[in-house]
Each structure stands twice: as C-alpha cells, then as structure tokens.
Amino acid sequence: MTNSTMVTEFLLLGSPDGWNMRVLYFMVFLLTYLSTLLGNLLIVTVTTADQNLHTPMYFFLRNLSTLDLCYISTTVPSACVNSITGNRAISVAGCAMQIFLVIFCACVEMLFLTIMAWDRYVAICQPLQYSIIMNPHFCVSMTLASLLSGLVYAGVHTGNTFRLSFCQSNEVHQFFCDLPSLLSLSCSDTTSNMILVLVSVVFVGGGCFIFIVTSYIHIFSTVLRFPNRAPSKAFSTCTPHILMVSIFLSSGAGVYLQQPLTHSRLCFSLPVTPWFLPSSPFLNPII
C-alpha cells in the first residue's frame, strides 16, 4: 500500500491569470448575482403583495424564485470572492455543504417545474375542476413534499460521497464543489457512487422530464382539439414554463457534460463553464 496524504481542503477552479481578468470575472459574477437577486426578489414581492396573484400558478412561481435565490447564493458569492482574491481553497466541510445545497436546490427546482407543468395541465385540460384539484392544501403539501424529497436526495448523495477517501489531487475542475468532480478525485472505489448517481438521475430527472412532456402533449392536443379554449392564451402561459425547463436542463447539461476535462481543455472550458449554473436563476425572472 502506497503512502498518501489525506485531503484536508480542495482547490476550486480559479479565474484566468492576470489582474484584469480577475476584475472582469469578479464584475461579471457580481452583476449576474445582483441582477438575479433583484429579479427574483421583485417576483416574490409582487406575487406576495398583490392579492390578485394569490393563485396556484403564482404560488409555485414565488416558490421557484425563492429557491433560485438560494440556488445562486450557494455558489456565486464565493466565486466572486475567489476571483478577486485568488484564494481557491475550500475546506472539506465547506465543500460538503456546497454540494449538499447545490443538489438540494437542483432537485427541488426540478420538482417545482414538474408541479408547475401539472398546474398548467389542470388549468387547461380540466378548468372546471381546477380550484378543487389545485386547492391550497394540495399546493402546500406538494411544496413540503418537494423540499423533503430534496433534503433526502441531497443527504444521500452527499453522505455517500464524503464517506470516500480523498488522497489524490485536491484540484476540483469546477468553480464550485460538485459531485462528479469529487468522485474523480477519490482514491476509493466509486462504482457504487456512480451507479447511485446514474439511477437517481434517471429516476428523478427522467421521471420529471417524462411527466412534463406528457403534460404538454395533453395540453397541446386539448388546445388544438378545442379552439374555443383560447389557444393564444394557453400558449402564452405555457411558453415561459417550457423555456424555464429548457434553460434549467441545458444549464445542467452545460456544466456536467464538460466533466471529463483534461488539462489541455481546461483553459478553453474555463471562460465558459462558470456561466452555465447561474443562467437558470438569472433568466427565470426575465422569462
């Protein structure tokens, strides 16, 4: 057995060398973060203050905006500090917390988007039963169930990751701690971890995606079959949600499809990768 030193901290992906590039990255991160905060806080404030917007659709939109505030606050503020100070180190505990929060927010956001698709399905396909099905008790119950599911999902993956030993490189090829990057650094057998990640992503992500697609197939078929149900209004309320789902899935793919980074590709990927994760919370308020 070879001698090895256990990792006590990780080094995140830094900004390019040079003070000008550090300032540029810091300013872009900061402006993205502040714009996202302003947009989502505006949605939360308006949908809370206006009594006419106390409907299930805006209830879940308010929940989504609140979650996006937490989602972007998990990674971008630390990236701002790291880019301007050049300090790339993060403790093992801090890395575990970041992974837990990122997975939690991503899982809950996917569940919220799925519930919002169900809300649109009921509103368009079963309008007479809408107030009965989408009652306040159901909305609150689904929100709590999503949060609880996110806690369990994030807890399982985080706990399963940090039971591993990290005694190789501590260079995380990402601007935040994430699951695939850490698994690639482990000197333990990660087969069970990879299987768990694959199964859970297929089950949760794939299940939600199929549910959303099925809901919209029913919605579009109903609208086209009954033109008197104001198709333009139906499409105008569904299009933003479809865009939000597309951006969320594409941003996740943008981050994780770049995971097999080699050192030769690192410089190319660096300017692009940090902008995928904040894109969904940033663009949702605009949409």
N, C-alpha and C positions, 0 to 999 in steps of 0.2 A: 504494500500500500504506500503510495507516494505521499510525501509531506505536503500539506496545503494549509493555507491561511483562510480562516472563515471570514466572509464578508461582513463588515460592520456598517458599511454605508454604500450607497450606489451613486454613480456619476451619470447625471442626465445629459442628453444631447444639448450641447451649447449653441449659442449663436456664432456666426462666422467670425473669424479673427478680424480685428480692426475696430477701433473705437467708433467710427462712423456707422459700420454695420450693426454694432451693438445698440447704438442710439436709434437706428432705423427700426430694428426689431422691437426695441422697447416701446417706441412710439406707436407702431402698428398694433402690437399686443394691447397697449393701454387704450388706444382709441377703439379697438374692437370690443374690449371689455366694457368700457364706459357706455358705448353705444348699445351694447346688448343689455346692460343694466337698465338704461333709460327706457328702451323699447319695452322690455318685459315688465318693468315697474309701472309703466303707463298702462299696459293692458290690465294688470292686476288692479290698479287704482280705479280705472274706468269701469271695469266689469263688476267691481265691488260697490262703487258709489251709485251707479245708475240702476235703479230698480227694474227698468225695462230689460236689462241684460241678465237678470237672475233666472236664467233658463239652463237646462242641462248642457246645451252646446257651449255656452259661455262659462259655465261652471268648470267643465273639463278644460276649456281653453285657459282659464285662470290657473288651474292646477298645473297645466303644461308650462305656462310662463314662470310660475313659482319654481318648478323643477328645473327649468332652463337656467334660472338664476343660480341655483345650487350647482348645476352641472358645470357651467363655465367658471364658477368661483373655485371649483376643485383644482383646476389646472392652470388657468391663465394668469392669475395674480403671481403665483410662484414663478411662472415662466417670465413675467415682466421683471421680477427681481433678479432672476438668474441671468437674464440677457444683459442687464445694465451693470451688474456687479461681477459677472464672470464666475460666480460661485455655483458650480454644478452639483455639489454634494447634497444628498438627501439621506436621512437616517433610514434604517430598516423599518422602524416603526412608522415613520412618516410615509415611506413608500407603501407600506401595507394599508395605511389609512387612505392614501390616494387611490390605490387600486380598488379598495372596498367602495369608496364613494363613486368612482367612475363607473364601475359595474352596476352599482345600485341605481344610479341616475339613468344609465343606458337601458337597463331592464325595465324600470318603471316608465320611462318615456315610451318605450315600445308598447307597453301595456296600455298606457293612456291613449296613444294613437289608435290602438285597436278598439278601445271603448268608444272613441270618437267616431270611428267608422260604423260601429253598431248604432250609435246615436243617429247618424245620417240615414242609415238603413231604415230604422224605425220611423223617423220623421217623414221619409219619402214613400216608403212602401206600406207602412201601417199608420197613417196620420191620425186616424180616429182613435187609435189605442196608444198614441204617443205619451200623453200625460199619465196614463195608467202604468205603462211599462217603465218609462223613464221618470219615475217618481223620486222625490228627494232621498228617500231611504235607500233606493237602489243605487243612486249616484254616489252617496256617501259610502255605502258598502263596497262598491266596486273600487272606489279610491283607496279605502283602507286595505282591501284585498291586494291591490296592486303594490302598495307600499310594503305590506308584509311579505309578499312574494319577492319583491326586490331585496329586502333585508335577508331573506333566506338564501336567495340566489347568490347575492354578493358574499354573504358569510361563508357559504360552502366553498366557493371558488377561492376566496382569499385565504381561508384556513387551510385548504388543500394545497395552496401554493407555498405558504410560508412554513409548512412542515418539512419542506425540502431543504437540502443543504446548498449553500451558495459559496463555493470555494474556488471558482474560476475567475474570469474577468468580472469587474463590477461596473462595466460600461453599458448603460442602458441606451440603446439606439433609438431613443424617442425623447420628446421634450417633457414627458411625464411618465410615471411608472405605469406600465400596463402588463397584462398577463402574458402574452406571447414573448415579450422581450425578456421577462424574468425567467420564464421556463427555459429559454435558450441559454441562460447563464447558470442554470443549476447543474451541479455535479451528481445529482441523484437521478434515479430512473424516473422519467417524466411521462412514461407511457400511459399510466392511469390518468394523469392530469390531462393529457391531450385527448384521451378518449372522453373524459368527462366534459371538457370544453366543447368538443365536437357534438356530442349527444345533446348537451344542454342548448347549444346554439341552434341546432336543427329542430329540437323540440319546441323551445320557446320562440326563437326568431322565426323559424319556418312556420310554426303553427299560427303565430300572429299574422305573418305575411299572407298565408293562405286564407285566413279569416277576413282580412282586409280586402283581398282581391275578390273573394266570393261575395262579400257585401256589396262591392261596387258593380259586380256583374248583375246582381239582383236590382240594384238601384238604376243602372242604365237601361236594363231591359224593361223595368217598370215605367220609367220616364218615356221611353220610345213607344211603349205599348199604349200608354195613356197620355197623349199630348196635352190634354186639358189640365194636367198637373204642373203647368208652368215649367217646361224643361229648362228655360234660361235661368230661372231662379234656382232650380235644383243643381244645375251645373255650376252656378256661381258660388254656391255654398260647399260643393264637393271639391272643386278645383283647388282651393287653398289647402285642404287637408291632404289631397293627393300629392301636392307639391311638398308639404311638410314631411310626409312619409318618404318621398323620393330623396329629399335632401338628407334626412336622417340616415337612411340606408346607404346612400352614396358616400356620405362623410365617414361612416364607419368602415366602408369598404376601402375608402381612400387611405385611411390610417393603417388598416391591418393587411391589405394586400401588398403593402411595402415592407412587411415584417422580415422577409428573408434578405435583409440588407447586407451587402458586402461592403468592405471598406472602400472599394473602388467606386461604389454607387453612392456612398454616404454624402459626399459633397453635393451631388446632384439632387438627392432627396431632401437635404436639409432645408432649402428655401421653400419647399412645397408642403412637407408633412405637417408643420405646426398649424396650418390654416384649415385643415380638414375638421378637426374636433370642434373648434368654436363656430363653424359655419352654420350648424343647425340652430343653436340658441340665438345666433346673430340674425339669421334670415327669417326665423319664425315670426317675430313681431312685424316685420316688413310685409310678409305674405298676409 
